[in-house]
Amino acid sequence: MLTQRVTIIKVQVQITAEMGSPAHHLLSLLLSSSLLPLTPVPGSGHLEVPASTSPVHDNMWINNQSSRDDFILLGFSDRPWLETPLFIIFLVAYTFALFGNVSIILVSRLDPQLDSPMYFFVSNLSLLDLCYTTSTVPQMLVNLRGPEKTISYGGCVAQLYIFLALGSTECILLAIMALDRYTAVCKPLHYPIIMSHRRCIHMATGTWISGFANSLVQSTLTVVVPRCGHRVVDHFFCEVPALLKLACADTHVNEAELNVLGALLLLVPLTLILGTYVLIARAVMRIRSAESRWKAFNTCASHLLVVSLFYFTAISMYVQPPSSYSHDRGKIMALFYGIVTPTLNPFIYTLRNKDVKAALGRALTKEFWVKTG
């Protein structure tokens, strides 16, 4: 089992041997050996051996590295019996995520009956989830099946930036989708004007730009932290809390800045969403028709389920000091908002929505493709 928390192994060797003695020659040989780079600790009578040179780490730290700048993603290396089952699970989940999200995008774009602001934002969410899973899952599958558990420095930075950007975008997009539902339920007569096609495009564009701008700040704050050569990431992809654990300097300022940004990006939109749904619930209760009330509730329930899956797992990861970050809990939470949620989102909207199911049914017929072609 790999022990990442041990950074120094102390070898109890007295270094008080006289010059020219056999013990002195042995120590000189050890100190000059490239295979065992020992360094004396002044005044302690001990030799220090870097943990990376211990036999426990040899296979992964030396043999499997193509570059000294590569990061080692431990993932589930401490539980090798899990790697094959997880590979199958992730592969199946990724296949379903690709199929589900691509289907939602195509149907929303091609079916005229889904030409509304709601499905415009749903297709944006599907595109986002499609990119979300693609930014992490392929690398995870490679590391689970291959002997090497590495990712290049550039690949790690790119993965960090893209994953943060897409997550930030989703936070804001879910709030805009709640606003869309509020307008449809509480202001139905003004809905076409308030949520015009041009305004929807502007809001979606602003959402993507804001997400990528926030990621630029957070990823930069994370990357510039000195690591003193530490490259072993106890995670299956490059994420802020896991990378900050590699820091060899005080990270309290970084933690404070990241917590402020995380709170603004997670808690503020979540507060707006919850407040919006309080107003929606009050409006729905005033609807006299039971059928209309159920339709409004059903549409909002799908969005609330997606919000719950995404926000509460993300908050548990990012609105906390990275110093209190738990590796196992972090991996489980990351699986939820990085794989499970993007995979389930299209099925949540499909299975609970008659319009989408009908559109998917039409998409499977020849007549649909003749009319749209």
Residue pairs with C-beta under 8 A, 6 or more apart in sequence:
1 78
2 56
2 57
2 60
2 74
2 77
2 78
3 51
3 56
4 74
4 232
4 234
6 51
7 51
8 48
8 49
8 50
8 51
9 48
9 49
9 50
9 51
9 54
10 41
10 46
10 47
10 48
10 49
11 38
11 46
11 47
11 48
11 49
12 46
13 27
13 45
13 46
13 47
14 45
15 27
15 40
15 45
15 46
15 47
16 45
17 23
17 24
17 27
18 24
27 47
30 36
30 38
30 47
31 37
31 38
31 39
31 40
31 47
35 53
36 49
36 53
37 49
37 50
37 53
38 47
38 48
38 49
39 47
39 48
40 46
40 47
40 48
41 47
41 48
51 57
52 61
52 62
53 61
60 72
60 77
60 149
61 72
61 232
64 72
64 147
64 148
64 149
64 150
65 72
65 150
66 148
66 150
67 152
67 153
69 152
69 153
70 150
70 151
70 152
70 153
70 231
71 150
71 151
71 152
71 153
71 156
71 231
71 232
71 233
71 238
72 149
72 150
72 231
72 232
72 233
73 139
73 143
73 149
73 150
73 151
73 233
73 235
73 236
73 237
73 238
74 149
74 232
74 233
74 234
74 235
74 236
75 83
75 140
75 143
75 144
75 149
75 235
75 236
76 82
76 83
76 86
76 144
76 236
76 331
77 83
77 149
83 144
83 145
84 144
86 144
87 141
87 144
87 145
90 137
90 140
90 141
90 144
90 339
91 141
93 133
93 137
93 339
93 340
93 343
94 133
94 137
94 138
94 141
94 339
94 343
96 343
96 347
97 129
97 130
97 133
97 137
97 339
97 342
97 343
97 346
98 130
98 133
100 126
100 343
100 345
100 346
100 347
100 350
101 126
101 127
101 129
101 130
101 342
101 345
101 346
102 126
102 130
103 346
103 350
103 360
103 363
104 122
104 123
104 126
104 346
104 349
104 350
104 356
105 123
105 126
105 127
105 130
106 363
107 114
107 356
107 359
107 360
107 363
108 114
108 119
108 120
108 122
108 123
108 126
108 359
109 123
110 363
110 368
110 372
111 359
111 362
111 363
111 368
111 372
113 355
113 358
113 359
114 355
114 356
114 359
117 180
117 195
117 197
117 200
118 177
118 180
118 181
118 184
118 299
119 355
119 356
120 197
120 200
120 204
121 173
121 176
121 177
121 180
121 200
121 204
122 177
122 349
124 173
124 204
124 207
125 170
125 173
125 174
125 177
125 306
125 345
126 345
126 346
128 166
128 169
128 170
128 173
129 170
129 341
129 342
129 345
129 346
130 342
131 162
131 166
132 163
132 166
132 167
132 170
132 338
132 342
133 338
133 339
133 342
133 343
135 159
135 162
135 163
135 166
136 159
136 163
136 236
136 237
136 338
136 339
137 339
139 151
139 155
139 159
139 237
140 236
140 237
143 149
143 150
143 151
143 236
151 159
151 237
151 238
156 233
156 238
157 219
157 223
157 238
159 237
159 238
160 219
160 222
160 223
160 238
160 239
160 240
160 243
161 215
161 216
161 219
162 215
163 237
163 238
163 239
163 338
164 214
164 215
164 218
164 219
164 240
165 211
165 212
165 214
165 215
165 216
166 211
167 211
167 314
167 337
168 210
168 211
168 212
168 214
168 215
168 218
168 265
169 207
169 208
169 210
169 211
169 212
170 211
170 310
171 211
171 265
171 266
171 269
171 310
171 311
171 314
172 207
172 210
172 211
172 265
172 269
173 204
173 207
174 269
174 273
174 303
174 306
174 307
174 310
174 311
175 269
175 270
175 272
175 273
176 203
176 204
176 207
177 303
178 272
178 273
178 276
178 277
178 303
178 307
179 272
179 276
180 195
181 276
181 280
181 299
181 300
181 303
182 276
182 277
182 279
182 280
183 190
183 191
183 194
183 195
184 191
184 195
185 280
185 283
185 284
185 296
185 300
186 279
186 280
186 283
187 194
214 261
214 265
217 261
218 240
218 258
218 261
219 240
221 254
221 257
221 258
222 240
222 243
222 244
222 254
222 258
223 243
225 243
225 244
225 246
225 247
225 249
225 251
225 254
226 247
226 248
226 249
227 246
227 247
227 248
228 248
230 246
230 247
230 248
231 246
232 246
233 242
233 243
233 246
234 242
234 245
234 327
235 242
235 327
235 330
235 331
235 334
236 331
236 334
237 334
237 338
239 317
239 330
239 334
240 258
240 318
240 322
241 317
241 318
241 322
241 325
241 330
242 325
242 327
242 330
244 251
244 254
244 255
244 258
244 322
244 325
245 322
245 325
247 254
251 322
251 323
255 321
255 322
255 323
258 318
258 322
259 318
259 319
259 320
259 321
262 318
262 319
263 319
266 311
266 314
266 315
266 318
266 319
267 315
267 319
270 307
270 311
270 315
273 307
277 300
277 304
280 296
280 300
284 293
284 296
284 297
284 300
285 293
287 293
287 296
298 352
298 353
299 353
301 352
302 348
302 349
302 352
302 353
305 348
306 341
306 345
306 348
306 349
309 336
309 337
309 340
309 341
309 344
310 337
310 341
313 333
313 336
313 337
313 341
314 333
314 337
316 329
316 333
317 330
317 333
317 334
317 337
349 356
350 356
350 357
350 360
351 357
362 368
363 369
